């Protein structure tokens, strides 16, 4: 069990400057960012501007579960797009609390990780974040999530004309993901002008999500495990959805592929280097 404070904290530099926010643990089982954030801010001194930082879903972190009642990273949609059940959840209330701080920041870095045991990092952001993403320790940047999976922290920032970046650090919590999460935080702070360190922008492959797969039955089964960003051939079998075969509509890359147990489960994303089809 990991206990973290519920309140968002603030560090103010010696001189005026930008306002940025760093968040970890929006999903309670993604602990690498929680560890990295705790380590950095125990000793970090901000030179310029203001940095807000904290933990997205403390109750989920304490139980080691992805969320408490509803997926917090879908609770940042307009209220009209949420169900009454969603609006009665703890995770919705937590989103309202976090929004007050998002509204004061100009850019957000949200540290995430995933259950694939891969030493692979990537950034999720829209075009307005590409320049800032270039400072982060990854070779892959994926856009199109605002359309494919609306309601995330980055979605909320982008809707407000600001910059929202999610950094996927690797596996849920291991030495690699903790180390890359720490570097991402440090580089974000430098790129935003809060600290002075020498980092060089990276050449990064940019992909767009063009399709989100949703289970149409309560039994979607992958044909095999797929690595994140694994290349698919046109027509390649991804899995079976009940009695229906699901195949790649064209040559592309697959992301977040998983089995589905309920109708409507998010089962994969498909992306390529063409414009999004939304």
C-alpha positions in Angstrom: 0.0 0.0 0.0 1.3 3.4 -1.0 0.1 6.5 0.9 0.4 9.9 -0.7 -1.1 13.3 0.2 -4.3 14.4 -1.5 -3.5 18.1 -1.8 -1.6 19.6 -4.7 1.6 21.3 -3.6 3.4 24.3 -5.0 7.0 25.3 -5.4 7.9 28.9 -6.3 11.2 30.0 -7.8 13.3 33.0 -6.9 12.2 34.9 -10.0 9.0 35.2 -12.0 8.3 32.8 -14.8 5.9 30.2 -16.2 3.4 28.1 -14.3 3.5 24.4 -14.9 2.0 21.3 -13.3 3.3 17.8 -12.9 1.0 14.9 -12.0 1.5 11.2 -11.3 -0.8 8.4 -10.2 -3.9 9.3 -12.2 -4.2 5.6 -12.4 -3.5 4.1 -9.0 -1.5 1.0 -10.2 1.0 3.1 -12.2 3.4 3.8 -9.4 6.7 4.6 -11.3 5.7 8.2 -11.6 4.6 8.4 -8.0 8.1 7.2 -6.9 9.9 9.6 -9.3 7.8 12.6 -8.2 8.4 11.9 -4.5 12.1 11.6 -5.1 12.6 14.7 -7.2 10.5 17.1 -5.1 12.2 16.1 -1.8 15.2 18.0 -2.9 14.4 20.0 -6.1 14.9 23.8 -6.1 12.9 25.7 -8.7 14.8 28.7 -10.1 12.0 30.4 -12.1 8.3 30.5 -12.1 5.8 28.2 -10.2 5.5 24.4 -10.3 2.3 22.7 -9.1 2.7 19.0 -8.4 0.9 16.1 -6.8 -0.9 12.8 -7.2 -3.9 12.3 -9.4 -5.9 9.6 -7.5 -4.6 9.1 -3.9 -7.3 6.6 -3.0 -6.6 4.4 -6.0 -2.8 4.6 -5.3 -3.5 3.5 -1.7 -5.2 0.4 -2.9 -3.0 -0.3 -5.9 -6.0 -0.3 -8.2 -6.4 1.6 -11.5 -9.3 3.7 -10.2 -11.7 3.8 -7.3 -15.1 3.8 -9.1 -14.6 5.2 -12.6 -11.6 5.8 -14.8 -10.3 9.2 -13.6 -8.6 9.8 -16.9 -12.1 9.9 -18.6 -13.6 12.3 -16.1 -12.3 15.6 -17.6 -15.0 15.8 -20.3 -17.7 18.5 -20.1 -20.4 17.4 -17.6 -22.9 17.0 -20.5 -20.8 14.2 -21.9 -20.7 12.3 -18.6 -23.4 10.0 -17.2 -25.2 10.6 -13.9 -23.4 7.5 -12.5 -20.0 8.9 -13.5 -20.8 12.3 -11.9 -21.7 10.6 -8.6 -18.3 8.9 -8.3 -15.3 9.8 -6.2 -13.2 9.9 -9.3 -15.4 12.6 -10.8 -15.1 14.7 -7.5 -11.3 14.3 -7.7 -11.3 15.6 -11.3 -13.2 18.7 -10.2 -10.5 19.3 -7.5 -7.7 18.9 -10.0 -9.3 21.1 -12.6 -8.9 24.1 -10.3 -5.1 23.7 -10.5 -5.1 22.8 -14.2 -6.8 26.2 -14.8 -3.9 28.1 -13.3 -1.1 26.2 -15.2 0.0 26.8 -18.8 1.4 23.3 -19.4 0.9 19.9 -17.8 3.1 16.8 -17.6 1.1 13.7 -16.6 3.3 10.6 -15.9 1.7 7.3 -16.9 2.8 3.7 -17.4 1.2 0.5 -18.6 1.0 -3.3 -17.9 3.1 -4.3 -20.9 6.6 -5.5 -19.7 8.4 -3.5 -22.2 11.2 -0.9 -21.9 9.5 1.4 -24.3 8.5 5.0 -23.7 6.3 7.4 -25.7 4.5 10.7 -25.4 0.8 11.3 -25.9 0.0 14.9 -27.0 -1.5 17.0 -29.8 0.4 19.2 -32.2 0.5 22.1 -29.8 2.8 19.9 -27.6 5.2 18.6 -30.2 7.9 21.1 -29.4 7.8 20.5 -25.7 7.6 16.7 -26.3 11.0 16.9 -28.0 12.6 17.4 -24.7 11.3 14.2 -23.2 13.2 10.8 -23.2 11.4 9.0 -26.0 11.5 8.5 -29.8 7.8 8.2 -30.3 5.0 10.9 -30.1 1.4 9.9 -30.6 -1.4 12.4 -31.4 -5.1 11.9 -31.9 -6.0 10.8 -28.4 -8.2 13.9 -27.8 -10.6 12.4 -30.5 -10.0 8.7 -29.8 -10.1 8.8 -26.0 -11.5 12.1 -24.8 -11.6 13.0 -21.1 -8.0 12.7 -20.1 -5.9 15.3 -18.2 -4.2 16.3 -21.5 -7.6 16.6 -23.2 -8.8 19.1 -20.6 -5.6 21.2 -20.9 -5.8 21.2 -24.7 -9.5 22.2 -24.7 -8.4 25.2 -22.6 -5.8 26.3 -25.2 -3.0 25.0 -23.0 -0.5 22.2 -23.4 -1.3 18.7 -22.1 1.3 16.0 -22.3 1.1 12.4 -21.0 4.4 10.6 -20.8 4.3 6.8 -20.9 7.3 5.7 -18.9 7.2 1.9 -19.5 5.9 -0.8 -17.3 3.7 0.0 -14.3 6.6 0.1 -11.8 10.1 -1.1 -12.3 13.6 0.3 -12.3 13.4 1.3 -16.0 10.1 3.1 -15.7 11.1 4.9 -12.5 14.3 6.1 -14.1 12.6 7.3 -17.3 9.8 9.0 -15.3 12.4 10.9 -13.4 14.3 12.0 -16.5 11.0 13.1 -18.1 10.1 15.3 -15.1 13.6 16.9 -15.0 13.6 17.6 -18.7 10.1 19.0 -18.6 11.1 21.4 -15.9 14.2 22.5 -17.9 12.2 22.9 -21.1 9.6 25.0 -19.3 12.3 27.3 -18.0 12.0 26.3 -14.3 15.6 25.0 -14.0 18.8 25.3 -16.0 20.1 22.1 -17.5 21.6 21.3 -20.9 19.3 19.1 -22.9 19.0 18.7 -26.6 15.7 18.1 -28.5 15.3 14.6 -29.9 14.3 13.4 -33.3 10.9 11.7 -32.8 8.7 9.6 -34.9 5.2 11.0 -34.9 2.1 8.8 -35.2 -1.6 9.5 -35.2 -4.4 7.3 -33.8 -7.0 6.6 -36.5 -9.1 3.9 -34.9 -10.2 2.8 -31.5 -11.4 -0.7 -31.1 -14.3 -1.3 -28.8 -15.6 -4.8 -27.9 -19.0 -5.5 -29.5 -19.4 -8.6 -27.3 -18.4 -9.7 -23.8 -15.7 -12.0 -25.2 -13.0 -10.3 -27.3 -9.9 -12.4 -27.4 -6.6 -11.3 -29.0 -5.1 -13.8 -31.5 -1.8 -13.3 -29.7 -0.1 -10.8 -27.4 0.9 -7.6 -29.4 3.7 -5.4 -28.4 3.0 -1.7 -28.3 3.5 -0.1 -31.8 3.9 -3.6 -33.4 3.5 -3.3 -37.1 0.4 -5.0 -38.6 -0.2 -6.0 -42.2 -3.4 -5.1 -44.0 -6.0 -7.7 -43.2 -4.0 -9.2 -40.3 -6.2 -10.9 -37.7 -6.1 -9.0 -34.4 -8.6 -11.1 -32.5 -12.1 -12.5 -32.4 -15.0 -10.6 -30.9 -17.5 -13.3 -30.1 -17.9 -15.0 -33.4 -16.6 -12.1 -35.4 -13.0 -11.7 -36.7 -11.4 -8.3 -36.2 -8.7 -7.5 -38.7 -6.4 -4.5 -39.4 -8.1 -2.3 -42.0 -4.7 -1.3 -43.5 -1.0 -1.6 -42.7 -0.5 0.2 -39.4 0.7 0.0 -35.8 -1.2 -1.4 -32.8 -1.2 0.1 -29.3 -2.7 -0.9 -25.9 -4.1 -4.2 -27.3 -5.9 -6.3 -24.7 -8.7 -8.8 -24.2 -12.2 -7.5 -23.6 -14.6 -9.0 -21.0 -17.5 -6.6 -21.4 -19.3 -5.0 -24.4 -17.8 -1.6 -25.0 -14.3 -2.4 -23.5 -11.4 -0.5 -25.1 -9.5 -3.3 -26.8 -6.9 -1.6 -29.0 -5.8 1.6 -30.8 -4.5 1.6 -34.3 -2.1 4.4 -35.5 0.0 5.3 -38.4 1.8 8.3 -39.9 -1.2 9.6 -41.8 -3.8 12.2 -40.6 -6.3 11.1 -38.1 -9.7 9.9 -39.5 -11.9 11.6 -36.9 
